[in-house]
Amino acid sequence: MSHPILFTPTQVGNLKLANRIVIAPMAQYSAEDGQMGAWHLMHLGQLAISGAAALTIEGTAVTTEGRTSYGDVGLYSDECEISMARVLHDVRRWSDMPVGIQLNHAGRKGSRQKLWDGGAQIPHGHANGWNTYGPSPVAFAAGDTPPIALNRDGLAAIRDAFAAAARRASRLGLDFIQILGGHGYLLHQFLSPLSNRRDDEYGGSVENRMRFPLEVFEAVRDAFAHDRPVTMRVSATDWVDGGWSIQDAVAFVEALEARGCAAINVSSGGLSATARIPTGPNYQVPFARMVKQATTLPVIAVGMITEFEQAESILSTGDADLVALARAVLFDPRWPWHAAAHFGTQVKVPNQYRRAQPARLQNLFI
């Protein structure tokens, strides 16, 4: 076949990417007091030699109460920054793959058990539990404690915390930042009328509900190295009548583009515990297509993208500019190698692994 789009170079802001495969952020629930350790080195290390174009560190909390669980990575203290620096130093010793970070505040979805322990909310006052915060005192799920509604000082503190984390990311030499504006976390909670019941300038109209997330974006963009891109992950819909919609998401993307956002990662859901989401291969791709039609920014599709031809089709039909892999690359950390072999093209591998090249694929590894 002709050279696959999946393995053509592209660019996000000033960041040059070798192909169109990016590794999505995936929570590991394995930090201690927000600090990375040996597990993160193993996890990120194997993905950094996968042949993908870029690697994104898991959703990283900008405050202690902004963590989803007590096992979340944070970037809110010197200790967090030092531990991340150690991991990045060793990863970069053996890989030149660009590494970025997803910054997040969990809002009302915080203070939870680790995923494999069930993920239920841990009440304030119990071990590993804390008060959560949100735009309004509306709980995420039945049985959860409603969050404390943020006042002006609270909003300013969180906005400043995002900026401080961005400055730490800049010092660490991270290549890009992705802000998590979806999946039901704090910024998405401000965007959706289901969770935002405020009657001040941060609630009501879609313009008002976008105000705080846009302020956070501007703070991060100002604090992070200006030659490196800041991107945003959005949920295109809540999958609930009367909730955040694809039309709202397009308006948000247009506002982000006007403020210097470098790319948009299009996901969906996460805001309502009762949403019924018709998951399946490519189930979020139509949203990526609609966003792409409304912006000149690179658009990244994500969600149940597992097959080589599937990924190529998303790009060749113009539905997105890049694809993000999550569970598929956990299952097969050499997915890009196998995709390159499938399409008869080439992929970069470390010298230590070059002898793994199959005899029938003499030009696979570069």
N, C-alpha and C positions, 0 to 999 in steps of 0.2 A: 504494500500500500504506500501512498504518498506519506511524507513525514507527518506523524500525528501532531495535532495541536497541543496535546497533553505534554509533549516534550519540546515545545518551542519556548524560547525565553520571553519574559515579559518584565514589566516594571510597575512598582507601586510607589508613587512619589519618586524619590531618588534611589529607592532600593531596587537593585537589579536582581531578578530571580531567574534561576537556570531553567525552570519549567513551570507548569501550572498546578503543581501538587503542593498543597500546604497542609501541615499537620495541625489540627485543631487543638485548642486547650482542653485538657481532660483532668478533672479533679482526681487526686490520688489519696486524699484523706490520711496522709502519712507524715504530716509536719508536727513538730512539737513546739508549742508557743509561737506558731507561725513560721518556724525556722525549718529550712530544708535540711535533709540528711542523706544518708547513703542510698535510700530507696530512690530519691529524686535523681541522684547521679546515675544509677542504673537505668532508670526509666528514660530520662532525657538523653543519656549517652547512646542507647541503642537506636533511638529515633533520629538522632543527629547524624547517623551513618546510614540512613534508610534510602537515600537518593532523592528525597523530597526537596522542594525548593526552599522551604522555611519551616521553622518549628516554633510553636507558641506555647509558652509556659502556662500551666493551668490557671484558672481564675484565682487571682491573688488579691487578698483583702487589703484595703487601704486603712482600716482600723481594726482593732481586736473584735469589736462587736459587729463589724462588717463581714466576719467570716460566716460561711454557711454552717460549718461544723468546727469543732475544736481541733480537727486534724487538717484544716485548710492552711495553705501557704499564705503568708502575709508579707507586706513590704512597708511596714509601719514603724519599724524600729531599727536601730543600728545593728542589733543582733540578727534581725531578719536579713538585712542587707549583706552582712558579713557572711552568713551561711549561704546565701544565694551566690555571692561572689566566688566562694570556694567551689561550688558545683559548676558554675559557668567556666571557671578557670580550667577545670579538668575536661569539660566537654569541648571547649575551644582548642585545647591542646591537640585534639585528634580530628576536629571537624571545623570546616569553614562555613558550614551552613548558617545563614542568618537566623538568629534567635530573637523572638519578641516575647511579650508578656501581655496577658489579659488582666486588666485592673477591674476590680469589682467591689461593690458593697452589697451584701445580701439583703439588707433591709429586713422586712418581716419574715423572710425565709431563712433567717439565721438561727443560731443556737440549736442545732439539730444533731442527732446521732449520726455516726458515720453511715454511709450508704449500706454497707453489709450488715449493719446492726439495725436496719430498718428505716433510718432517716427521720424518725419522729422528732418533734420539737422537745427540747429539754427545757423545763421551766426555769426561770430565774430563781436562784437560791439553791438549786440542785448542782451536783458536781458537773462541771463542764457546760453549765447553762448561764445565760445572761439575758438582760432586757434587749428586746429588738426595737427598731425604729422604722417608721415609714411615713408616707405623706399624710395618712389618716389612720385612725385606730380601727382598721378593718383586718381581721385575721386572714391568713392564707387558707387554712383548712380547718374543718371542724375539730375542736379540741385544742387548737393552738391558742396561745395567749395573744390578744390583739397587740400590735406594736404601739409604741409611744409616738404620737404625732410630732413631727419635727417642727420646732419653732425656728425663727430666723437665725438665732445663734447656732442651733443645731445644723441647719442647712449650710451656714458659712463654715462650720467646723468640718463637715464632710467634704465640701468643695475644696477646702484647703488641704484636707488629707489626700484627696486625689492628686492635687498638685505636688504635694510633698513626695508621694509615691512615684510620680513621674520624674521628679528630680533625682530620686534614688535610681530609677531605671536608667536615666541618662548617665549617671556616674558609673553604673555597671556596664555601660557600653551596649545595652540592648538595642537591637536594630530597629524595632518598631514597637508601638503600643497598640493594643486593641482594647477599647473600652467596652465593657459588657453593658449594653443598653437593652437587653432582652432577657428571655427565659424567666421572667417574673421576679428578677432581682430589683434592687432599689430604684435604679433609673427607669426601668420598665414600669415599676409601681407608680411612678409619677406620670408616666405617659398614659396609662390605661385609666379610663373612667370607672372601671370596676374596683380599683384600689385607691384611686385619688378622688376623695370627696371634699377637697378643700374649697373654701369660698374666697381665698385671697388671690393674689396675682400668679400663684403656682397651681391653681386649680380652675376647673370650669371648662373654658374653651380649649381646643386642641393647641392653640398658640400658647396659652397659659400653662398647660400640662407639659409642653415641650421646654418650658423656660429653664427649669433646673437642670435637666440633662444637657441642654445646650450650654449653660453656664459651666457645668463640669467639663464638657468637651473643651471649651475655650481655656479653662484653667489648666487642663492637661496639655493642650497644644502650646500654651505659652511657657509651661515649665519644662517640657521635653526638648531635647536638642532639635533646633529648627531645621536641620538638614535630614532628619529622620521622620518617617511617616507616623501619623496617628490615625487609626482606623476605628470603626465602630461595628459591633455586632448588634443587629436589631432583630426583634421578633416581628414578623410581618403581620401577624394576627394573633389574637388571644384564643381563637376558635370558640368564641362565646358570643352570642348575639348581644349587641350593645357594648361590646368591648373594643379594644384597640383593633383597627382594621388595616388592610393593605393600603387604603387611600390615606389614612393617617401616617402610615409608615413612609409612603412616598413623600408626603409633605415634610416629614422629619428628615429624610435623606436630602431633600433639596436644601433645607436649612443647614444641615451639616456640610454639604458641599460648599455653600457660600462662606462657611467659616474655616475652610481649609482641610476638611477631612480628606484622607488619601484613598480610602477604599471602604466598601460596605460588605459585611458578611451577613447574609440573609438566612435567618432561622425562623422559628415560630414557636408559639405556645409558652408554657411555663408559668403563666400568671394565675390561672385558675386551677384548683385541685379537682374540679368537676368537669373540666373541658374534655370533650371526646374528640380525639385527634385521629384522623384516618391515616395512620402511618403505613408506609410501604415505600419501595424504591422510588426515588425522585419526588416524593410527596411535597417537598418544599421548593422544588425547582420552578414551578409556575410563579411563585412569589419572587424568586431571583429574576425571572424574566421580566416581570412587571416593574421591578425596581430598575433594572438595566435600561428599560425603555424610557425611564424618566431622568437618568443621570448620565454624565460622562465619566463618572468614577468607575474604576474596576470593581466588579461585583463578584463575590465569592459565594458559591453554592455549597450547602452542607446538608447532611441528613440522609442516612441510609444509602450513601454512595459507596458501593462495594466492588463493582465489576469494572474491568478495564474499558470495555466498549461503552458501558454506561457513562463513565467519566468523559470519554472522548466525545460521545454524542452530545452531552451537555454543552461542551465547548464548541463543537462544530456547528451546532444549530444556533449559536449565539445567545443561549440562555444565560450564560455566565462567562466570566473571563478566567476564573480559577475554580478549582474544586478543593474542598477541605475534607480531610479524612479524620475520623475519630476512632470508633470501635473497629473499623476495618483494619486500621494500622496497628491496633493493639493485638488483634488476632494474627496479623501477618506483618511484622515490622519491616519486611522486605517487599512490601507491596509495590513500591516504585521500581524495584529491580525486576520483578515479575512482569509488571506492565511494560517496561522497556523491552524485555524479551518477547512478550506477546506481539508488540508492534514492530519488532525488528529494528529498534533504534538503540541508543546508547544511554548509559547512566553512570554517574560518578560514584566510585566506591573507594574506600581506604585501601592503601597498598597492602595492608595486612590480610585483606580478604580477596585480593585479585586472583589468587589461585583457585578460588571457588568457581570461576567462570566455566560453564559447561563447554566441552570440546566442540559441540555443534553451534555454539554462539561465540565465535572467536572475537567479534567486534562489539560485544555487549558492554564491557567495562571500559571506562575511561578514567 
